[in-house]
Amino acid sequence: MGKILAVVLAVIFTILALSLIVGKRNQHGGIQFIPSPVAPNDVAPMPLVPPLANDPIVRQATPIAQRDEKYSWYLSATVGIRTGNGMGSGTIIYYDPITSEAYVTSCGHLWKGSKGSAALKQRPEYCTVEVFYNQTKLDIKKQYRGTILFRNFVWGEDVSLIKFTTDWVPAIFSIAPLTYEVHTGTTYHSLGCDYDSEVAHYGVEITRYEQGMLVTQYNSPRPGRSGGGLLTSEGYCIASCSASDDARGRGTGYGYFTPLRGIHTVYTRNGYNWLLKQPLHRLDQILIRDYTNPGKKPERDLLPFSHRRGILIR
């Protein structure tokens, strides 16, 4: 009887010890990743960040998914990423016209643990890339086999890179240089597949830079948007979706995005810094001719958002 009691007490103390660990900072100075308790089986759990004490955030309504034609440029560069750990999102950042390969940036927490480019060359890993738009909306989404080039599951450097062979010329949002000015109080374009839905656009506002991450409010991410890009109207990708502080996954809290600093660090470490030097792909640089009116210059596909400049953050 005494031995049984000792075993029971040992189990209880172990559970208590583990509960004290959850939510503490990890070795990289961030917050320990905690899987969402409500994510469906087919959606990758989104890491949670414990809400800050006395934070004056005003909880918003359910995020508004926008799929109007005026968002088609952003939607066309965004894909779904399906892994053994669930579903996330990604942004096409480069296209090789010779090999017809498209390169997609996403987050690292769609997989368990990290793996660099050298290890993945030795033992390749694959995922499924889901496409909903190829300049225009597809009647049925198309799936392609993606090759994982590296994946990094670290707070502030939650990044992965995937390539796949396309059968069309995709829209591209190049990764912005480190010198690109990102401002608080500014609305940017968050893209992704919330809860394994069709890709959608969400307007979010950057509030601050905290714990190595960009923090946003309004239309905050829900599970499935993980890895989706934070895009600018010029054609840059300036961050990727990483986490939320909303434990219920309703998108009513703050969103946390891996910033350019983390993206550049991981890409350079894995030998893909050449992708950080790509030119801006603006729609008004694409040669388009309207045969019914050859002299007409097409309008740029921009959102009518006002960009209020605030505190400069890098």
C-alpha positions, 0 to 999 in steps of 0.5 A: 500500500505504501509503494502504491501511495508513493507512486501516486504522489510521484506522478502528482508532483511530476504533473505539477512540475510540468505545469510550472514549466508551461508558459516560461521563456525558452532558451531563445528568450521568447515564450514557450510554444503552447499548442492551441487546444481548439485547433481541428485535426487538419489544422496545424496548432498555432503557438500561443503567447500568454496575454500581457498583464493589464494590457488595454487591448480591445477584443475585436469581432471575428476576423473579416475574410476578404476575397474581392477581386481587388485583393487578387494580387495578394491572394494569387501569391498566397498558398496553403501548406499541408504537412503531417502536422496540419495545415498552414499558409505561405507566400510565393517569394520567387519564381525561376522561369527556367525550371518553373519552380516557385519558392514559398516562405512559411513558418517553421512550426508546421513541423515538429522541431527544426531541420536545416538545409544540409540535413534536408539535402541528405534526407529530403522531406515533402509537403503539399502546396495548395493553390486557390488562385493562379492570377484568377480564382480556380474553380477547384484548388490544385495541389502540388508536391512541395520540397522542404528546403529548411524549417526552423521552429524557434521564437522570433525565427519561426521560418521555413522555405519550400519549393514546388514546380508550377504550371503557370507564372505566379504572382510574387512578393519578394522578401523586403531588405532589412533596410525596409521601414516598417511602421507602427500604426500602419495597416498591412495585408495579412494573408492565409487559410484560417481554419483550412478555409480558402485563402483570404485577405485580412487587414491588420495593424502593427502596434509594436515590436516585442520579444523579437516579433511584430505584434498586430491587432485587428483581424488577428490570425487563427489556426491555419493562417500560420506561415501566411505573409504580411504583405505591403502594397508595393509588393514586399513580404515583411513578415510571416504569421507565427502566433496568437494570444487568443487561446480560443482561436477566434482571432480576437487578440493580438497576432505575432509575426516573425519580422524581417530580422528573423527571416533574414537570419534563417535564410542566410544561415541556410545558404538562401540569402540570394533570395533576400536580394530579389528585385521588387515585383510590382504590377506596373512593371509587368507588360500587359496589353489590352488588344481592344485598347493597346494604348491603355495602361492597366491600373495597379491592383492596390488597396485604398488603405491610408498608411499612417506613419508612426514609430519606426521599427526594424 
